[in-house]
Structure formats: structure tokens, C-alpha cells
Amino acid sequence: MVFTTRFAGGKGGRNGFEAQLHRLHVRQINSTPNHPTTCGKVERFHQTLKKWLTGQPRATTIAELQTQLDAFTDEYNHQGLPTHRRPQRPQTEKAADLK
């Protein structure tokens, strides 16, 4: 109930957290109640992230933390893939190429 009032069963509206997400244009997605396996995947990811961050020098600024999170994301998304096989970002097609 801290993160959402949608499942409270009453009228209600947004709580403070939901209002802040709305102001920031963040779409909130909640797991389905009584389906803990979905939450377990996210919890496992958070555990992996926390362990990885523990092995890094402690960030002293938001920019340093963002750099570490970007490095983790890159490593996590490409784990087990050889460097030469990493997927490339799709390039946008130019209008001239479409003719």
C-alpha cells in the first residue's frame, strides 16, 4: 500500500508516491497480487545489482553512481556473449534508403 492505493478496494486516488511518479511522467507498473514468482525475478535482479555495487568503489556523486549503473547494465545485458557477438543498436533507416 506504500507504493499504490489502486488495490485498496476503496475510492482513493493517488498516494504521494504515485503523485510524484505522475509528475515525473513515470508509468507505474505493479505486479499482480498473489503472484510472488514475478516479484522474485525482480528481487533477484536487485540482489545481483547490490552485490555488484558492493564490489565497486563507493560513488560519491550521482554522476559516478550513474556511470556505475550504466556499466552494470552493459555487463548484465551482455553476460555470456562474446564481445564480437554483442547486439548492436539498430540504426535508423534514412528516407533515401527506403526508396
Distance bins in CASP14 RR format, pairs under 12 A and 6 or more apart:
PFRMAT RR
TARGET T0000
AUTHOR 0000-0000-0000
RMODE 2
METHOD distances of the structure
MODEL  1
1 7 1 0 0 1 0 0 0 0 0 0 0
1 8 1 0 0 1 0 0 0 0 0 0 0
1 9 0 0 0 0 0 1 0 0 0 0 0
1 10 0 0 0 0 0 1 0 0 0 0 0
1 12 0 0 0 0 0 1 0 0 0 0 0
1 15 1 0 0 1 0 0 0 0 0 0 0
1 16 0 0 0 0 0 1 0 0 0 0 0
1 17 0 0 0 0 0 1 0 0 0 0 0
1 18 0 0 0 0 0 1 0 0 0 0 0
1 30 0 0 0 0 0 1 0 0 0 0 0
1 33 0 0 0 0 0 1 0 0 0 0 0
2 8 0 0 0 0 0 1 0 0 0 0 0
2 15 1 0 0 1 0 0 0 0 0 0 0
2 16 0 0 0 0 1 0 0 0 0 0 0
2 17 1 0 0 1 0 0 0 0 0 0 0
2 18 0 0 0 0 0 1 0 0 0 0 0
2 30 0 0 0 0 0 1 0 0 0 0 0
3 14 0 0 0 0 0 1 0 0 0 0 0
3 15 1 0 0 1 0 0 0 0 0 0 0
3 16 0 0 0 0 1 0 0 0 0 0 0
3 17 1 0 1 0 0 0 0 0 0 0 0
3 18 1 0 0 1 0 0 0 0 0 0 0
3 20 0 0 0 0 0 1 0 0 0 0 0
3 21 0 0 0 0 1 0 0 0 0 0 0
3 28 1 0 0 1 0 0 0 0 0 0 0
3 29 0 0 0 0 0 1 0 0 0 0 0
3 30 1 0 0 1 0 0 0 0 0 0 0
3 31 0 0 0 0 0 1 0 0 0 0 0
3 39 0 0 0 0 0 1 0 0 0 0 0
4 12 0 0 0 0 0 1 0 0 0 0 0
4 13 0 0 0 0 1 0 0 0 0 0 0
4 14 0 0 0 0 1 0 0 0 0 0 0
4 15 1 0 0 1 0 0 0 0 0 0 0
4 16 0 0 0 0 0 1 0 0 0 0 0
4 17 1 0 0 1 0 0 0 0 0 0 0
4 18 1 0 0 1 0 0 0 0 0 0 0
4 19 0 0 0 0 0 1 0 0 0 0 0
4 21 0 0 0 0 1 0 0 0 0 0 0
4 22 0 0 0 0 0 1 0 0 0 0 0
4 28 1 0 0 1 0 0 0 0 0 0 0
4 29 0 0 0 0 0 1 0 0 0 0 0
4 30 1 0 1 0 0 0 0 0 0 0 0
4 31 0 0 0 0 0 1 0 0 0 0 0
4 33 0 0 0 0 0 1 0 0 0 0 0
5 11 0 0 0 0 1 0 0 0 0 0 0
5 12 1 0 1 0 0 0 0 0 0 0 0
5 13 1 0 1 0 0 0 0 0 0 0 0
5 14 1 0 0 1 0 0 0 0 0 0 0
5 15 1 0 1 0 0 0 0 0 0 0 0
5 16 0 0 0 0 1 0 0 0 0 0 0
5 17 0 0 0 0 1 0 0 0 0 0 0
5 18 1 0 0 1 0 0 0 0 0 0 0
5 19 0 0 0 0 0 1 0 0 0 0 0
5 28 0 0 0 0 0 1 0 0 0 0 0
5 30 0 0 0 0 0 1 0 0 0 0 0
6 12 0 0 0 0 1 0 0 0 0 0 0
6 13 0 0 0 0 1 0 0 0 0 0 0
6 14 0 0 0 0 1 0 0 0 0 0 0
6 15 0 0 0 0 1 0 0 0 0 0 0
6 17 0 0 0 0 0 1 0 0 0 0 0
6 18 0 0 0 0 1 0 0 0 0 0 0
6 28 0 0 0 0 1 0 0 0 0 0 0
6 29 0 0 0 0 0 1 0 0 0 0 0
6 30 1 0 0 1 0 0 0 0 0 0 0
6 33 0 0 0 0 0 1 0 0 0 0 0
7 13 0 0 0 0 0 1 0 0 0 0 0
7 15 0 0 0 0 0 1 0 0 0 0 0
7 18 0 0 0 0 0 1 0 0 0 0 0
7 30 1 0 0 1 0 0 0 0 0 0 0
7 31 0 0 0 0 0 1 0 0 0 0 0
7 32 0 0 0 0 0 1 0 0 0 0 0
7 33 1 0 0 1 0 0 0 0 0 0 0
7 34 0 0 0 0 0 1 0 0 0 0 0
8 14 0 0 0 0 0 1 0 0 0 0 0
8 15 0 0 0 0 1 0 0 0 0 0 0
8 18 0 0 0 0 0 1 0 0 0 0 0
8 33 0 0 0 0 0 1 0 0 0 0 0
9 33 0 0 0 0 0 1 0 0 0 0 0
12 18 0 0 0 0 0 1 0 0 0 0 0
13 19 0 0 0 0 1 0 0 0 0 0 0
13 22 0 0 0 0 0 1 0 0 0 0 0
14 20 0 0 0 0 1 0 0 0 0 0 0
14 21 0 0 0 0 1 0 0 0 0 0 0
14 22 1 0 0 1 0 0 0 0 0 0 0
14 23 0 0 0 0 1 0 0 0 0 0 0
14 28 0 0 0 0 1 0 0 0 0 0 0
15 21 0 0 0 0 0 1 0 0 0 0 0
15 22 0 0 0 0 0 1 0 0 0 0 0
15 28 0 0 0 0 0 1 0 0 0 0 0
16 22 0 0 0 0 1 0 0 0 0 0 0
16 23 0 0 0 0 1 0 0 0 0 0 0
16 28 0 0 0 0 0 1 0 0 0 0 0
17 23 0 0 0 0 0 1 0 0 0 0 0
17 24 0 0 0 0 0 1 0 0 0 0 0
17 26 0 0 0 0 0 1 0 0 0 0 0
17 28 0 0 0 0 1 0 0 0 0 0 0
17 30 0 0 0 0 0 1 0 0 0 0 0
18 24 0 0 0 0 0 1 0 0 0 0 0
18 26 0 0 0 0 1 0 0 0 0 0 0
18 27 0 0 0 0 0 1 0 0 0 0 0
18 28 1 0 0 1 0 0 0 0 0 0 0
18 30 0 0 0 0 0 1 0 0 0 0 0
19 26 0 0 0 0 0 1 0 0 0 0 0
19 28 0 0 0 0 0 1 0 0 0 0 0
20 26 0 0 0 0 1 0 0 0 0 0 0
20 28 0 0 0 0 0 1 0 0 0 0 0
21 27 1 0 0 1 0 0 0 0 0 0 0
21 28 1 0 1 0 0 0 0 0 0 0 0
21 29 0 0 0 0 0 1 0 0 0 0 0
21 30 0 0 0 0 0 1 0 0 0 0 0
22 28 0 0 0 0 1 0 0 0 0 0 0
29 38 0 0 0 0 0 1 0 0 0 0 0
29 42 0 0 0 0 0 1 0 0 0 0 0
30 38 0 0 0 0 1 0 0 0 0 0 0
30 39 0 0 0 0 1 0 0 0 0 0 0
30 42 0 0 0 0 0 1 0 0 0 0 0
31 37 0 0 0 0 1 0 0 0 0 0 0
31 38 1 0 1 0 0 0 0 0 0 0 0
31 39 1 0 1 0 0 0 0 0 0 0 0
31 40 0 0 0 0 1 0 0 0 0 0 0
31 41 0 0 0 0 1 0 0 0 0 0 0
31 42 1 0 0 1 0 0 0 0 0 0 0
31 43 0 0 0 0 0 1 0 0 0 0 0
32 38 1 0 0 1 0 0 0 0 0 0 0
32 39 0 0 0 0 1 0 0 0 0 0 0
33 39 0 0 0 0 0 1 0 0 0 0 0
35 41 0 0 0 0 0 1 0 0 0 0 0
35 42 0 0 0 0 0 1 0 0 0 0 0
36 42 0 0 0 0 0 1 0 0 0 0 0
36 43 0 0 0 0 1 0 0 0 0 0 0
37 43 0 0 0 0 0 1 0 0 0 0 0
37 44 0 0 0 0 0 1 0 0 0 0 0
38 44 0 0 0 0 0 1 0 0 0 0 0
38 45 0 0 0 0 0 1 0 0 0 0 0
39 45 0 0 0 0 0 1 0 0 0 0 0
39 46 0 0 0 0 0 1 0 0 0 0 0
40 46 0 0 0 0 1 0 0 0 0 0 0
40 47 0 0 0 0 1 0 0 0 0 0 0
40 48 0 0 0 0 0 1 0 0 0 0 0
41 47 0 0 0 0 0 1 0 0 0 0 0
41 48 0 0 0 0 0 1 0 0 0 0 0
42 48 0 0 0 0 0 1 0 0 0 0 0
42 49 0 0 0 0 0 1 0 0 0 0 0
43 49 0 0 0 0 0 1 0 0 0 0 0
43 50 0 0 0 0 0 1 0 0 0 0 0
44 50 0 0 0 0 0 1 0 0 0 0 0
44 51 0 0 0 0 0 1 0 0 0 0 0
44 76 0 0 0 0 0 1 0 0 0 0 0
45 51 0 0 0 0 0 1 0 0 0 0 0
45 52 0 0 0 0 0 1 0 0 0 0 0
45 72 0 0 0 0 0 1 0 0 0 0 0
45 73 0 0 0 0 0 1 0 0 0 0 0
45 76 0 0 0 0 1 0 0 0 0 0 0
45 77 0 0 0 0 0 1 0 0 0 0 0
46 52 0 0 0 0 0 1 0 0 0 0 0
46 53 0 0 0 0 0 1 0 0 0 0 0
46 72 0 0 0 0 0 1 0 0 0 0 0
46 76 0 0 0 0 0 1 0 0 0 0 0
47 53 0 0 0 0 0 1 0 0 0 0 0
47 54 0 0 0 0 0 1 0 0 0 0 0
48 54 0 0 0 0 0 1 0 0 0 0 0
48 72 0 0 0 0 1 0 0 0 0 0 0
48 73 0 0 0 0 0 1 0 0 0 0 0
48 75 0 0 0 0 0 1 0 0 0 0 0
48 76 1 0 0 1 0 0 0 0 0 0 0
48 79 0 0 0 0 1 0 0 0 0 0 0
49 55 0 0 0 0 0 1 0 0 0 0 0
49 56 0 0 0 0 0 1 0 0 0 0 0
49 65 0 0 0 0 0 1 0 0 0 0 0
49 68 0 0 0 0 1 0 0 0 0 0 0
49 69 0 0 0 0 1 0 0 0 0 0 0
49 71 0 0 0 0 0 1 0 0 0 0 0
49 72 1 0 0 1 0 0 0 0 0 0 0
49 73 0 0 0 0 1 0 0 0 0 0 0
49 75 0 0 0 0 0 1 0 0 0 0 0
49 76 1 0 0 1 0 0 0 0 0 0 0
50 56 0 0 0 0 0 1 0 0 0 0 0
50 68 0 0 0 0 0 1 0 0 0 0 0
50 69 0 0 0 0 0 1 0 0 0 0 0
50 72 0 0 0 0 0 1 0 0 0 0 0
51 72 0 0 0 0 0 1 0 0 0 0 0
51 76 0 0 0 0 0 1 0 0 0 0 0
52 68 0 0 0 0 1 0 0 0 0 0 0
52 69 0 0 0 0 1 0 0 0 0 0 0
52 71 0 0 0 0 1 0 0 0 0 0 0
52 72 1 0 1 0 0 0 0 0 0 0 0
52 73 0 0 0 0 0 1 0 0 0 0 0
52 74 0 0 0 0 0 1 0 0 0 0 0
52 75 1 0 0 1 0 0 0 0 0 0 0
52 76 1 0 0 1 0 0 0 0 0 0 0
52 79 0 0 0 0 0 1 0 0 0 0 0
53 59 0 0 0 0 1 0 0 0 0 0 0
53 64 0 0 0 0 0 1 0 0 0 0 0
53 65 0 0 0 0 1 0 0 0 0 0 0
53 67 0 0 0 0 0 1 0 0 0 0 0
53 68 1 0 0 1 0 0 0 0 0 0 0
53 69 0 0 0 0 1 0 0 0 0 0 0
53 71 0 0 0 0 0 1 0 0 0 0 0
53 72 1 0 0 1 0 0 0 0 0 0 0
53 75 0 0 0 0 0 1 0 0 0 0 0
53 76 0 0 0 0 0 1 0 0 0 0 0
54 68 0 0 0 0 0 1 0 0 0 0 0
54 72 0 0 0 0 0 1 0 0 0 0 0
55 68 0 0 0 0 1 0 0 0 0 0 0
55 71 0 0 0 0 0 1 0 0 0 0 0
55 72 0 0 0 0 0 1 0 0 0 0 0
56 64 0 0 0 0 1 0 0 0 0 0 0
56 65 0 0 0 0 1 0 0 0 0 0 0
56 67 0 0 0 0 1 0 0 0 0 0 0
56 68 1 0 1 0 0 0 0 0 0 0 0
56 69 0 0 0 0 0 1 0 0 0 0 0
56 71 0 0 0 0 1 0 0 0 0 0 0
56 72 0 0 0 0 1 0 0 0 0 0 0
56 75 0 0 0 0 0 1 0 0 0 0 0
57 64 0 0 0 0 1 0 0 0 0 0 0
57 65 0 0 0 0 0 1 0 0 0 0 0
57 67 0 0 0 0 0 1 0 0 0 0 0
57 68 0 0 0 0 1 0 0 0 0 0 0
57 71 0 0 0 0 0 1 0 0 0 0 0
58 64 0 0 0 0 1 0 0 0 0 0 0
58 65 0 0 0 0 1 0 0 0 0 0 0
58 68 0 0 0 0 1 0 0 0 0 0 0
59 65 1 1 0 0 0 0 0 0 0 0 0
59 66 0 0 0 0 1 0 0 0 0 0 0
59 67 1 0 0 1 0 0 0 0 0 0 0
59 68 1 0 1 0 0 0 0 0 0 0 0
59 69 0 0 0 0 1 0 0 0 0 0 0
59 70 0 0 0 0 0 1 0 0 0 0 0
59 71 0 0 0 0 0 1 0 0 0 0 0
59 72 0 0 0 0 0 1 0 0 0 0 0
60 67 0 0 0 0 0 1 0 0 0 0 0
60 68 0 0 0 0 0 1 0 0 0 0 0
61 67 0 0 0 0 1 0 0 0 0 0 0
61 68 0 0 0 0 0 1 0 0 0 0 0
62 68 0 0 0 0 0 1 0 0 0 0 0
62 69 0 0 0 0 0 1 0 0 0 0 0
63 69 0 0 0 0 0 1 0 0 0 0 0
63 70 0 0 0 0 0 1 0 0 0 0 0
64 70 0 0 0 0 0 1 0 0 0 0 0
64 71 0 0 0 0 0 1 0 0 0 0 0
65 71 0 0 0 0 0 1 0 0 0 0 0
65 72 0 0 0 0 0 1 0 0 0 0 0
66 72 0 0 0 0 0 1 0 0 0 0 0
66 73 0 0 0 0 0 1 0 0 0 0 0
67 73 0 0 0 0 0 1 0 0 0 0 0
67 74 0 0 0 0 0 1 0 0 0 0 0
68 74 0 0 0 0 0 1 0 0 0 0 0
68 75 0 0 0 0 0 1 0 0 0 0 0
69 75 0 0 0 0 0 1 0 0 0 0 0
69 76 0 0 0 0 0 1 0 0 0 0 0
70 76 0 0 0 0 0 1 0 0 0 0 0
70 77 0 0 0 0 0 1 0 0 0 0 0
71 77 0 0 0 0 0 1 0 0 0 0 0
71 78 0 0 0 0 0 1 0 0 0 0 0
72 78 0 0 0 0 0 1 0 0 0 0 0
72 79 0 0 0 0 0 1 0 0 0 0 0
73 79 0 0 0 0 0 1 0 0 0 0 0
74 81 0 0 0 0 0 1 0 0 0 0 0
74 83 0 0 0 0 0 1 0 0 0 0 0
74 86 0 0 0 0 1 0 0 0 0 0 0
74 87 0 0 0 0 0 1 0 0 0 0 0
74 89 0 0 0 0 0 1 0 0 0 0 0
75 81 0 0 0 0 0 1 0 0 0 0 0
75 83 0 0 0 0 0 1 0 0 0 0 0
75 86 0 0 0 0 0 1 0 0 0 0 0
77 86 0 0 0 0 1 0 0 0 0 0 0
77 87 0 0 0 0 1 0 0 0 0 0 0
77 89 0 0 0 0 0 1 0 0 0 0 0
78 84 0 0 0 0 0 1 0 0 0 0 0
78 85 0 0 0 0 1 0 0 0 0 0 0
78 86 1 0 1 0 0 0 0 0 0 0 0
78 87 0 0 0 0 1 0 0 0 0 0 0
78 88 0 0 0 0 0 1 0 0 0 0 0
79 86 0 0 0 0 0 1 0 0 0 0 0
80 86 0 0 0 0 1 0 0 0 0 0 0
81 87 1 0 0 1 0 0 0 0 0 0 0
81 88 0 0 0 0 0 1 0 0 0 0 0
91 97 0 0 0 0 1 0 0 0 0 0 0
92 98 0 0 0 0 0 1 0 0 0 0 0
93 99 0 0 0 0 0 1 0 0 0 0 0
END
